[in-house]
Amino acid sequence: MIFLTEQFLLSDNLYYEAYGDVLPVDAIDRLISNGSNWSWLAYICLPIFVMLRVLSVCFLLHIGSLFIKTNTSFTSLLRVPLQAEFIFLLPGFTKLIWFLFFYTEFTLHDLQYFAPLSVLSMVNPLETPSYMIYPLQLLNLFEAGYWCILASRLGDILKFDFASSIAFLACTYGVGLLLWVIFIMFLTVSLG
């Protein structure tokens, strides 16, 4: 998805339009050149980030399973977030299709704040406090789908019904996610 976005959506012209009023042309040229030189880093970091996210979710689920005294291995729980993670490819495909075929006159700002089927898409990001951008992006149908897939797979492993699986997720993954969102909001306020 990163490769397709870079190839089909990100053009040099977008950077000139976005930064033309605040940076000289040679600075924008350096920005584009540096971005091209370091783009390979995204291809390395993204799989590492996804694996860390999957391991974190699995760790939270495993800790929760220890508290409820189920005999569930870390490995069997690892498959749950790993399988559910594929739902997060859908927003990337949605973004690509949207900007390639439906909204072809876009800015860098439009790309940056595009969050399909999220609460952020219902508000103006420019009028929203910066610390609220991430939580509003996170409240979306894909995250709800992720929870449903996790709950369904957990129900199979832990022998829970769907409602019990959702409650278990809220107490494990939900708490971890809430702490993560608070941390990101804190960083946004501190560094912004």
Secondary structure, DSSP 8 states (H G I E B T S, - for coil): -HHHHHHHT--HHHHHHHHTTTS-HHHHHHHHHHHHHHHHHHHHHHHHHHHHHHHHHHHHHHHHHHHTT----HHHHHHHHHHHGGGGHHHHHHHHHIIIII--S--HHHHHT--TTBGGGGS-GGGS-HHHHHHHHHSBHHHHHHHHHHHHHHHHHHT--HHHHHHHHHHTHHHHHHHHHHHHHHHHHHH-
